[in-house]
Amino acid sequence: MVSKKAEKAIFTTGKRKKAVARARFREGKGVVKVNKKPLSLMANEIIRLKMQEPLILTGDAWKKYNISVNVKGGGMMGQAEAVRQAIAKGLAQLLGKATKDMFMEYDRNLLVYDPRRTEPHKPPHSSWGPRRYKQRSKR
């Protein structure tokens, strides 16, 4: 019976609004997949570049790892930012403090969760929005 060498994997999560991304880093050849599709085949260029941002910032250091990301919930841009955060957290963990400091200096949201949410609409006039009130006349 051949014993298989235990693979060392690092798991990270990234969140943005309702979107949650879970990333797995394993040693490999630098393949990045999002929901089992290669990142290079993503249709929307802006979203693809948003996801690649931490990879571009680190140069070629990330190419020693295969990155597999599962993302669900939220909209397209929220998912892209969740993936971006999950990848950045994993790279900061793998590549050390210098990478983490670089990410914090470039954009804090690469590593830190953003708790902002939309304000709920208020009951009597919920179609108006959260803060709109009826206009009053002075005379």
N, C-alpha and C positions, 0 to 999 in steps of 0.2 A: 504494500500500500504506500503510495507516494504522498508525503505530507505537503500540503500547499502552504506557501509562505503567506502569513496573514497580511492583507493589504491595509496600509495605514490611510485612512480617509479623514478629511476634515469636513464638518457640516456647519453651514452658517445660514442665517435667515435675514431677509431684508423685507421691510414693510413700507408701504406708502398708501395712505388712505385705506381702501378696502383690499388692496392687492397684497398678496403674501408670496414671496419667492424663497425657495429652499435650494441652496447650492451644495454640491458635493465636489470636493477637490481630491483627486487621486493622482499619483505620479503617472505621467504619460507623455504624449507627444504634442500637447498644446491644442487639443480639440475642445471647442466650446460649443455646447448644445443647450438650447432653451426649449423646453417641452419636446425633447427628442429630435429637434430640427437644428441643423448647424446654424450658428449665429450669422455666418456670411450669407445665408439664403433668406434672411429676414427681408420682407418686401419693402417696408417703409424705411427710407434711408436715415431720417432724423431719429427714429426710434432705435435703429441699429447702432448709430453713432453714440446715442445716449447710453446704451448697454455696454459699448466698447470703451467708454471713457476711462474706467480704471485700468483696463488692459493697455491702452495707449500711454497712460501716465507712467506705468511701471516699465515700459520698454519691452525687452525680450525675456525678462526674469520669469514671467508667468508661463512661458512655453514649455516648462518642465512638468506641467500639470494638465490633466484633463479636467474640464469643468463641466458638470452637468447640473442644469438648473430647471426646477419645476416651479411654475408660477401660475396662480389662479386668483380670481376675484378682481374687482375693480375694472378700470378702463385700460386702454392701450398705453397711455402715457404713465399711469400709475403703476402698471405692470413693468414697464421699462425702467422706471426709477427704483422699483423694488428689486429687480434683477441687478441693476447697477450697484445698489447698496449691498446685496448678498455677495456679489463678486468682490467688491472692495473690502468687505470685512474679512473674507477668506484670504485675500492677498495680503492684507495687513497682518493677519495672524501667521501666515507662512513666511513672509519676507522680512518681518521684523519692524522695529520701532521707526526706522528711517522712512519706510513706506507709509506707515501710519501717520507720521508727522507731515509728510508730503500731502497725503489725502486731506488732512485737517486744514492745512494751509490753502489748498486749492478749493475745496468745497466741503464744509462740515457735514452736509447731508449724505456724503458718501459713507460715513460711518455712524452717524447719529440719527435716530428715529425722529420724524417730524410729527408731533402730536396734533397739529391743526386739523379741524374738521369743519364742515359747513354747519351753520347755525340752523336749528330746527325752526320751521315756520310756526307762528303763534296761532292759537286756536280760532278766534272768531273770524279772521280773514286769512285763512291759511294759503289761499291762492295769491295773495298780495306779496308774500315773502315774509322774512323774519322781522324786519324792522319798519316797514312802511305803515304809516298811520294816515287817517283821513286828514286832508288839508283843512285848516281852520282859517276863517277870514277874520280880520281884526275889527272891521266895522260892518 
